[in-house]
Amino acid sequence: MTEAANWRDVKVKARAVDPSWDTEERGERRRQMRERMLATGLSQARIGNL
């Protein structure tokens, strides 16, 4: 089994590869995608309960 990755190390490597990885704009896009994903999941769960 592999060891768990240290999130801080992962973030440092990601920033080295792509400095825009941790921008506020990317964070906002991720928040919007998360909201849509959760809304879709809730809709599917409601359909499943019919």
Backbone as XML, in Angstrom:
<?xml version="1.0"?>
<chain id="A" units="angstrom">
  <residue number="1" name="MET">
    <atom name="N" x="0.844" y="-1.168" z="0.000"/>
    <atom name="CA" x="0.000" y="0.000" z="0.000"/>
    <atom name="C" x="0.899" y="1.244" z="0.000"/>
  </residue>
  <residue number="2" name="THR">
    <atom name="N" x="0.460" y="2.278" z="-0.696"/>
    <atom name="CA" x="1.239" y="3.511" z="-0.734"/>
    <atom name="C" x="0.841" y="4.416" z="0.419"/>
  </residue>
  <residue number="3" name="GLU">
    <atom name="N" x="1.757" y="5.312" z="0.755"/>
    <atom name="CA" x="1.466" y="6.256" z="1.826"/>
    <atom name="C" x="0.585" y="7.387" z="1.313"/>
  </residue>
  <residue number="4" name="ALA">
    <atom name="N" x="-0.134" y="7.991" z="2.209"/>
    <atom name="CA" x="-0.969" y="9.133" z="1.847"/>
    <atom name="C" x="-0.076" y="10.310" z="1.474"/>
  </residue>
  <residue number="5" name="ALA">
    <atom name="N" x="-0.511" y="11.071" z="0.492"/>
    <atom name="CA" x="0.246" y="12.240" z="0.068"/>
    <atom name="C" x="0.024" y="13.382" z="1.047"/>
  </residue>
  <residue number="6" name="ASN">
    <atom name="N" x="1.077" y="14.130" z="1.299"/>
    <atom name="CA" x="0.967" y="15.329" z="2.118"/>
    <atom name="C" x="0.409" y="16.431" z="1.219"/>
  </residue>
  <residue number="7" name="TRP">
    <atom name="N" x="-0.759" y="16.955" z="1.562"/>
    <atom name="CA" x="-1.433" y="17.931" z="0.711"/>
    <atom name="C" x="-0.581" y="19.174" z="0.490"/>
  </residue>
  <residue number="8" name="ARG">
    <atom name="N" x="0.177" y="19.590" z="1.480"/>
    <atom name="CA" x="1.046" y="20.760" z="1.305"/>
    <atom name="C" x="2.090" y="20.504" z="0.228"/>
  </residue>
  <residue number="9" name="ASP">
    <atom name="N" x="2.666" y="19.317" z="0.216"/>
    <atom name="CA" x="3.661" y="18.978" z="-0.808"/>
    <atom name="C" x="3.031" y="18.946" z="-2.196"/>
  </residue>
  <residue number="10" name="VAL">
    <atom name="N" x="1.829" y="18.419" z="-2.281"/>
    <atom name="CA" x="1.115" y="18.344" z="-3.556"/>
    <atom name="C" x="0.851" y="19.755" z="-4.085"/>
  </residue>
  <residue number="11" name="LYS">
    <atom name="N" x="0.419" y="20.656" z="-3.212"/>
    <atom name="CA" x="0.147" y="22.028" z="-3.625"/>
    <atom name="C" x="1.408" y="22.734" z="-4.112"/>
  </residue>
  <residue number="12" name="VAL">
    <atom name="N" x="2.524" y="22.511" z="-3.448"/>
    <atom name="CA" x="3.786" y="23.119" z="-3.863"/>
    <atom name="C" x="4.174" y="22.625" z="-5.258"/>
  </residue>
  <residue number="13" name="LYS">
    <atom name="N" x="4.041" y="21.332" z="-5.497"/>
    <atom name="CA" x="4.364" y="20.777" z="-6.818"/>
    <atom name="C" x="3.415" y="21.298" z="-7.888"/>
  </residue>
  <residue number="14" name="ALA">
    <atom name="N" x="2.138" y="21.395" z="-7.553"/>
    <atom name="CA" x="1.161" y="21.891" z="-8.519"/>
    <atom name="C" x="1.453" y="23.339" z="-8.890"/>
  </residue>
  <residue number="15" name="ARG">
    <atom name="N" x="1.800" y="24.160" z="-7.910"/>
    <atom name="CA" x="2.139" y="25.560" z="-8.195"/>
    <atom name="C" x="3.401" y="25.666" z="-9.039"/>
  </residue>
  <residue number="16" name="ALA">
    <atom name="N" x="4.357" y="24.764" z="-8.835"/>
    <atom name="CA" x="5.590" y="24.789" z="-9.620"/>
    <atom name="C" x="5.307" y="24.464" z="-11.086"/>
  </residue>
  <residue number="17" name="VAL">
    <atom name="N" x="4.390" y="23.541" z="-11.325"/>
    <atom name="CA" x="4.037" y="23.148" z="-12.686"/>
    <atom name="C" x="3.165" y="24.205" z="-13.349"/>
  </residue>
  <residue number="18" name="ASP">
    <atom name="N" x="2.187" y="24.736" z="-12.592"/>
    <atom name="CA" x="1.234" y="25.703" z="-13.146"/>
    <atom name="C" x="0.938" y="26.766" z="-12.094"/>
  </residue>
  <residue number="19" name="PRO">
    <atom name="N" x="1.604" y="27.912" z="-12.180"/>
    <atom name="CA" x="1.403" y="28.954" z="-11.168"/>
    <atom name="C" x="-0.045" y="29.435" z="-11.057"/>
  </residue>
  <residue number="20" name="SER">
    <atom name="N" x="-0.842" y="29.257" z="-12.091"/>
    <atom name="CA" x="-2.241" y="29.692" z="-12.029"/>
    <atom name="C" x="-3.118" y="28.673" z="-11.305"/>
  </residue>
  <residue number="21" name="TRP">
    <atom name="N" x="-2.543" y="27.582" z="-10.874"/>
    <atom name="CA" x="-3.295" y="26.501" z="-10.240"/>
    <atom name="C" x="-4.045" y="26.978" z="-9.006"/>
  </residue>
  <residue number="22" name="ASP">
    <atom name="N" x="-3.496" y="27.892" z="-8.264"/>
    <atom name="CA" x="-4.062" y="28.283" z="-6.980"/>
    <atom name="C" x="-4.596" y="29.719" z="-6.992"/>
  </residue>
  <residue number="23" name="THR">
    <atom name="N" x="-5.056" y="30.194" z="-8.148"/>
    <atom name="CA" x="-5.569" y="31.556" z="-8.233"/>
    <atom name="C" x="-6.991" y="31.641" z="-7.688"/>
  </residue>
  <residue number="24" name="GLU">
    <atom name="N" x="-7.402" y="32.853" z="-7.361"/>
    <atom name="CA" x="-8.756" y="33.073" z="-6.869"/>
    <atom name="C" x="-9.785" y="32.726" z="-7.945"/>
  </residue>
  <residue number="25" name="GLU">
    <atom name="N" x="-9.474" y="33.009" z="-9.207"/>
    <atom name="CA" x="-10.408" y="32.691" z="-10.298"/>
    <atom name="C" x="-10.649" y="31.187" z="-10.385"/>
  </residue>
  <residue number="26" name="ARG">
    <atom name="N" x="-9.587" y="30.428" z="-10.254"/>
    <atom name="CA" x="-9.740" y="28.964" z="-10.296"/>
    <atom name="C" x="-10.562" y="28.490" z="-9.109"/>
  </residue>
  <residue number="27" name="GLY">
    <atom name="N" x="-10.315" y="29.077" z="-7.948"/>
    <atom name="CA" x="-11.088" y="28.715" z="-6.768"/>
    <atom name="C" x="-12.567" y="29.003" z="-6.950"/>
  </residue>
  <residue number="28" name="GLU">
    <atom name="N" x="-12.880" y="30.145" z="-7.560"/>
    <atom name="CA" x="-14.278" y="30.494" z="-7.814"/>
    <atom name="C" x="-14.913" y="29.510" z="-8.795"/>
  </residue>
  <residue number="29" name="ARG">
    <atom name="N" x="-14.187" y="29.142" z="-9.854"/>
    <atom name="CA" x="-14.716" y="28.145" z="-10.812"/>
    <atom name="C" x="-14.973" y="26.817" z="-10.117"/>
  </residue>
  <residue number="30" name="ARG">
    <atom name="N" x="-14.079" y="26.417" z="-9.232"/>
    <atom name="CA" x="-14.248" y="25.155" z="-8.520"/>
    <atom name="C" x="-15.466" y="25.210" z="-7.605"/>
  </residue>
  <residue number="31" name="ARG">
    <atom name="N" x="-15.682" y="26.356" z="-6.932"/>
    <atom name="CA" x="-16.860" y="26.501" z="-6.074"/>
    <atom name="C" x="-18.144" y="26.390" z="-6.894"/>
  </residue>
  <residue number="32" name="GLN">
    <atom name="N" x="-18.153" y="27.020" z="-8.068"/>
    <atom name="CA" x="-19.334" y="26.959" z="-8.924"/>
    <atom name="C" x="-19.580" y="25.525" z="-9.409"/>
  </residue>
  <residue number="33" name="MET">
    <atom name="N" x="-18.518" y="24.837" z="-9.820"/>
    <atom name="CA" x="-18.668" y="23.449" z="-10.266"/>
    <atom name="C" x="-19.174" y="22.567" z="-9.131"/>
  </residue>
  <residue number="34" name="ARG">
    <atom name="N" x="-18.667" y="22.789" z="-7.918"/>
    <atom name="CA" x="-19.091" y="22.002" z="-6.763"/>
    <atom name="C" x="-20.577" y="22.217" z="-6.489"/>
  </residue>
  <residue number="35" name="GLU">
    <atom name="N" x="-21.027" y="23.475" z="-6.562"/>
    <atom name="CA" x="-22.447" y="23.759" z="-6.350"/>
    <atom name="C" x="-23.313" y="23.057" z="-7.386"/>
  </residue>
  <residue number="36" name="ARG">
    <atom name="N" x="-22.889" y="23.101" z="-8.664"/>
    <atom name="CA" x="-23.660" y="22.422" z="-9.723"/>
    <atom name="C" x="-23.673" y="20.920" z="-9.503"/>
  </residue>
  <residue number="37" name="MET">
    <atom name="N" x="-22.519" y="20.380" z="-9.113"/>
    <atom name="CA" x="-22.433" y="18.939" z="-8.893"/>
    <atom name="C" x="-23.356" y="18.516" z="-7.752"/>
  </residue>
  <residue number="38" name="LEU">
    <atom name="N" x="-23.340" y="19.281" z="-6.672"/>
    <atom name="CA" x="-24.210" y="18.953" z="-5.546"/>
    <atom name="C" x="-25.674" y="19.091" z="-5.920"/>
  </residue>
  <residue number="39" name="ALA">
    <atom name="N" x="-26.011" y="20.122" z="-6.676"/>
    <atom name="CA" x="-27.402" y="20.306" z="-7.105"/>
    <atom name="C" x="-27.839" y="19.156" z="-7.999"/>
  </residue>
  <residue number="40" name="THR">
    <atom name="N" x="-26.972" y="18.715" z="-8.894"/>
    <atom name="CA" x="-27.283" y="17.593" z="-9.774"/>
    <atom name="C" x="-27.471" y="16.318" z="-8.962"/>
  </residue>
  <residue number="41" name="GLY">
    <atom name="N" x="-26.598" y="16.104" z="-8.001"/>
    <atom name="CA" x="-26.696" y="14.911" z="-7.161"/>
    <atom name="C" x="-27.979" y="14.890" z="-6.371"/>
  </residue>
  <residue number="42" name="LEU">
    <atom name="N" x="-28.386" y="16.044" z="-5.855"/>
    <atom name="CA" x="-29.644" y="16.107" z="-5.111"/>
    <atom name="C" x="-30.827" y="15.835" z="-6.028"/>
  </residue>
  <residue number="43" name="SER">
    <atom name="N" x="-30.793" y="16.372" z="-7.244"/>
    <atom name="CA" x="-31.873" y="16.129" z="-8.199"/>
    <atom name="C" x="-31.961" y="14.643" z="-8.532"/>
  </residue>
  <residue number="44" name="GLN">
    <atom name="N" x="-30.825" y="14.014" z="-8.744"/>
    <atom name="CA" x="-30.820" y="12.590" z="-9.073"/>
    <atom name="C" x="-31.323" y="11.759" z="-7.893"/>
  </residue>
  <residue number="45" name="ALA">
    <atom name="N" x="-30.979" y="12.172" z="-6.681"/>
    <atom name="CA" x="-31.440" y="11.446" z="-5.511"/>
    <atom name="C" x="-32.952" y="11.547" z="-5.377"/>
  </residue>
  <residue number="46" name="ARG">
    <atom name="N" x="-33.493" y="12.711" z="-5.686"/>
    <atom name="CA" x="-34.945" y="12.889" z="-5.619"/>
    <atom name="C" x="-35.641" y="12.018" z="-6.660"/>
  </residue>
  <residue number="47" name="ILE">
    <atom name="N" x="-35.085" y="11.964" z="-7.857"/>
    <atom name="CA" x="-35.654" y="11.110" z="-8.911"/>
    <atom name="C" x="-35.597" y="9.649" z="-8.487"/>
  </residue>
  <residue number="48" name="GLY">
    <atom name="N" x="-34.510" y="9.269" z="-7.853"/>
    <atom name="CA" x="-34.351" y="7.890" z="-7.405"/>
    <atom name="C" x="-35.369" y="7.499" z="-6.354"/>
  </residue>
  <residue number="49" name="ASN">
    <atom name="N" x="-35.851" y="8.476" z="-5.621"/>
    <atom name="CA" x="-36.837" y="8.187" z="-4.561"/>
    <atom name="C" x="-38.264" y="8.135" z="-5.062"/>
  </residue>
  <residue number="50" name="LEU">
    <atom name="N" x="-38.494" y="8.445" z="-6.343"/>
    <atom name="CA" x="-39.856" y="8.425" z="-6.868"/>
    <atom name="C" x="-40.385" y="7.027" z="-7.022"/>
  </residue>
</chain>
